[in-house]
Amino acid sequence: MISPEDWNAIGLTLRLAGISTLVLLLLASPLAWWLARSQSAWRAPVAALTSLPLVLPPTVLGFYLLVTLGPDGPLGRLTLLLGLGTLPFSFAGLVIGSVVYSLPFAVQPLLHAFQNMGNRPLELAATLRASPLDAFFSVALPLAWPGFVSAAVLSFAHTIGEFGMVLMMGGNIPGQTRVLSTQIYGHVEAMAYTQAHALAAGMLVFSFAVLLALNLLQKRGLRMGT
């Protein structure tokens, strides 16, 4: 029932989600920490910019990324100058689009985890002469582990479910940018409902499992916090 082309799309989707999640955690950790601790006037604009993908249609974000990274865009000219070619309609372009579109799903859980931690643990670390960097790695990160798990799970799941962004940035190139969501779309267009049902049902079960796991994690975190 699941064809080799479907398996290729599944594998590419998992690869995209894994790489995007890793990049998101690396980018979101310092950003969420700064948003949780900063008193700068730039905090509100940065927080709003980070949350934009929550309210903007993915096609809008995809369009502007396409323009920016295209051959006539500022970043597109730079990648051409560096001999990297253009990033749209490539796997690298998919990663960039996924990171931009899923950024709030990584930042928000980490931001809440850092805020809920409070100042007391860091103040105690400072009395023991721990540097801010040492306090971040030895105190903040261990206390915020539920936020990291939530950020990783949400980012991974959100990337797997993307459609508009991946279609705008990557198109639907077999073996290169054809991911699970666009594969289902292709089956529906071809009236191949049996194949579409098989993939869509798998995504439905996966989504339910993710939400269930997050709810159980939140309950466990609440019990540990009391």
C-alpha positions as CSV (number, residue, x, y, z in Angstrom):
1,M,0.0,0.0,0.0
2,I,2.9,2.3,0.7
3,S,5.0,2.7,-2.4
4,P,8.8,3.3,-2.6
5,E,8.1,6.9,-3.5
6,D,6.0,7.2,-0.3
7,W,8.9,5.8,1.7
8,N,11.3,8.2,0.1
9,A,9.0,11.1,1.1
10,I,8.8,9.7,4.7
11,G,12.5,9.4,4.9
12,L,13.1,12.9,3.6
13,T,10.5,14.3,6.0
14,L,12.2,12.7,9.0
15,R,15.6,14.0,7.9
16,L,14.2,17.5,7.4
17,A,12.5,17.4,10.8
18,G,15.6,16.1,12.6
19,I,17.9,18.7,11.1
20,S,15.5,21.5,11.6
21,T,14.8,20.6,15.2
22,L,18.5,20.5,16.0
23,V,19.0,23.9,14.4
24,L,16.0,25.3,16.2
25,L,17.2,24.2,19.6
26,L,20.6,25.8,19.0
27,L,19.0,29.1,17.9
28,A,16.1,29.2,20.3
29,S,18.0,28.5,23.5
30,P,20.0,31.7,23.6
31,L,17.1,33.7,22.1
32,A,14.6,32.4,24.7
33,W,17.1,33.0,27.5
34,W,17.6,36.6,26.3
35,L,13.9,37.2,26.1
36,A,13.4,35.8,29.6
37,R,16.1,37.9,31.2
38,S,16.4,41.1,29.1
39,Q,15.0,44.4,30.1
40,S,16.0,46.0,26.7
41,A,13.7,48.1,24.7
42,W,14.3,45.7,21.9
43,R,12.7,42.8,23.8
44,A,9.1,43.5,22.7
45,P,9.9,43.9,18.9
46,V,12.1,40.8,19.0
47,A,9.4,38.8,20.7
48,A,6.8,40.0,18.2
49,L,9.1,39.2,15.3
50,T,9.8,35.7,16.7
51,S,6.1,35.0,17.0
52,L,5.1,36.2,13.5
53,P,4.9,32.7,12.0
54,L,2.1,32.0,14.5
55,V,-0.2,34.5,12.8
56,L,1.1,34.9,9.2
57,P,0.1,32.4,6.5
58,P,3.0,30.1,5.6
59,T,2.6,31.2,2.0
60,V,3.5,34.8,3.0
61,L,6.6,33.7,4.9
62,G,7.5,31.4,2.0
63,F,7.1,34.1,-0.6
64,Y,9.4,36.5,1.2
65,L,11.9,33.8,1.9
66,L,11.7,32.9,-1.8
67,V,12.3,36.5,-2.8
68,T,15.1,37.0,-0.3
69,L,17.0,33.8,-1.1
70,G,16.2,33.9,-4.9
71,P,18.8,34.9,-7.5
72,D,17.7,38.6,-7.3
73,G,17.4,38.7,-3.5
74,P,20.1,40.0,-1.2
75,L,20.9,36.6,0.4
76,G,20.5,34.9,-3.0
77,R,23.2,37.1,-4.5
78,L,25.4,36.3,-1.6
79,T,25.0,32.6,-2.0
80,L,25.7,32.9,-5.7
81,L,28.8,34.9,-5.0
82,L,30.0,32.3,-2.6
83,G,29.4,29.5,-5.2
84,L,26.6,27.9,-3.2
85,G,24.0,28.5,-5.9
86,T,20.4,29.5,-4.9
87,L,18.7,27.8,-1.9
88,P,15.1,27.8,-3.0
89,F,13.8,24.4,-4.4
90,S,16.6,22.6,-2.6
91,F,16.8,20.6,0.7
92,A,18.9,23.4,2.3
93,G,16.1,25.8,1.4
94,L,13.6,23.5,3.0
95,V,15.6,23.5,6.2
96,I,15.8,27.3,6.3
97,G,12.0,27.6,5.6
98,S,11.2,25.1,8.3
99,V,13.5,26.8,10.9
100,V,11.8,30.2,10.2
101,Y,8.3,28.8,10.3
102,S,8.8,26.6,13.4
103,L,10.8,29.1,15.4
104,P,8.0,30.1,17.8
105,F,7.3,26.4,18.6
106,A,10.9,26.1,19.9
107,V,11.2,29.5,21.5
108,Q,7.9,29.6,23.5
109,P,8.3,26.4,25.6
110,L,11.9,27.4,26.4
111,L,10.8,31.0,27.2
112,H,8.1,29.7,29.6
113,A,10.6,27.3,31.2
114,F,13.2,30.0,31.8
115,Q,10.6,32.4,33.2
116,N,9.0,29.8,35.5
117,M,12.5,29.0,36.9
118,G,12.6,32.4,38.6
119,N,15.7,34.3,39.8
120,R,16.4,32.4,43.0
121,P,18.5,29.6,41.5
122,L,20.7,32.0,39.6
123,E,21.1,34.2,42.6
124,L,22.3,31.2,44.6
125,A,24.7,30.3,41.8
126,A,26.1,33.9,41.8
127,T,26.7,33.6,45.6
128,L,28.9,30.6,44.8
129,R,30.9,32.7,42.3
130,A,29.5,31.0,39.2
131,S,29.8,33.1,36.1
132,P,26.7,33.9,34.1
133,L,27.7,31.4,31.4
134,D,28.4,28.7,34.0
135,A,25.1,29.4,35.7
136,F,23.3,29.0,32.4
137,F,24.8,25.6,31.7
138,S,24.9,24.2,35.2
139,V,21.7,25.6,36.7
140,A,19.3,27.0,34.0
141,L,19.6,24.2,31.5
142,P,19.0,21.3,33.9
143,L,16.0,23.1,35.5
144,A,14.5,23.9,32.1
145,W,14.7,20.4,30.7
146,P,10.9,20.0,30.3
147,G,10.9,23.1,28.1
148,F,13.7,21.6,26.0
149,V,11.7,18.3,25.6
150,S,8.5,20.2,24.7
151,A,10.4,22.5,22.2
152,A,12.1,19.5,20.5
153,V,8.8,17.5,20.2
154,L,6.8,20.5,19.0
155,S,9.4,21.6,16.5
156,F,9.8,18.0,15.2
157,A,6.1,17.5,14.8
158,H,5.4,20.9,13.4
159,T,8.1,20.4,10.7
160,I,6.6,17.1,9.7
161,G,3.2,18.7,9.3
162,E,4.3,21.6,7.2
163,F,2.8,22.1,3.8
164,G,2.5,25.7,2.6
165,M,6.1,26.6,3.5
166,V,7.7,23.5,2.0
167,L,5.6,23.9,-1.2
168,M,6.7,27.6,-1.6
169,M,10.4,27.0,-0.7
170,G,11.0,23.5,-2.1
171,G,8.3,22.8,-4.6
172,N,7.6,19.1,-5.0
173,I,10.7,17.6,-6.5
174,P,10.9,13.8,-6.0
175,G,13.8,12.7,-3.9
176,Q,14.9,16.2,-3.2
177,T,12.0,18.3,-1.7
178,R,9.0,16.1,-1.9
179,V,8.0,15.5,1.8
180,L,5.1,13.7,3.4
181,S,2.6,16.5,3.2
182,T,3.2,17.3,-0.5
183,Q,3.2,13.5,-1.2
184,I,-0.3,13.3,0.2
185,Y,-1.3,16.3,-1.8
186,G,0.0,14.7,-4.9
187,H,-2.0,11.5,-4.2
188,V,-5.2,13.5,-3.7
189,E,-4.6,15.4,-7.0
190,A,-4.1,12.0,-8.7
191,M,-7.3,10.7,-7.1
192,A,-5.2,8.0,-5.4
193,Y,-7.2,8.1,-2.2
194,T,-6.0,4.7,-0.9
195,Q,-2.4,5.9,-0.8
196,A,-3.5,9.3,0.6
197,H,-5.5,7.5,3.3
198,A,-2.4,5.4,4.3
199,L,-0.1,8.4,4.7
200,A,-2.8,10.7,6.3
201,A,-3.8,8.1,8.8
202,G,-0.1,7.7,9.8
203,M,0.2,11.4,10.3
204,L,-3.0,11.5,12.4
205,V,-1.8,8.8,14.7
206,F,1.6,10.5,15.0
207,S,0.0,13.9,15.8
208,F,-2.2,12.3,18.5
209,A,0.8,10.5,20.0
210,V,2.7,13.9,20.1
211,L,-0.1,15.7,21.9
212,L,-0.6,12.8,24.4
213,A,3.1,12.8,25.2
214,L,3.2,16.5,25.7
215,N,0.2,16.3,28.1
216,L,1.8,13.5,30.1
217,L,5.1,15.5,30.2
218,Q,3.3,18.6,31.5
219,K,1.6,16.6,34.2
220,R,4.9,15.1,35.2
221,G,6.5,18.5,35.3
222,L,3.7,19.9,37.5
223,R,4.1,17.0,39.9
224,M,7.9,17.4,40.1
225,G,7.4,21.2,40.7
226,T,5.1,20.7,43.7
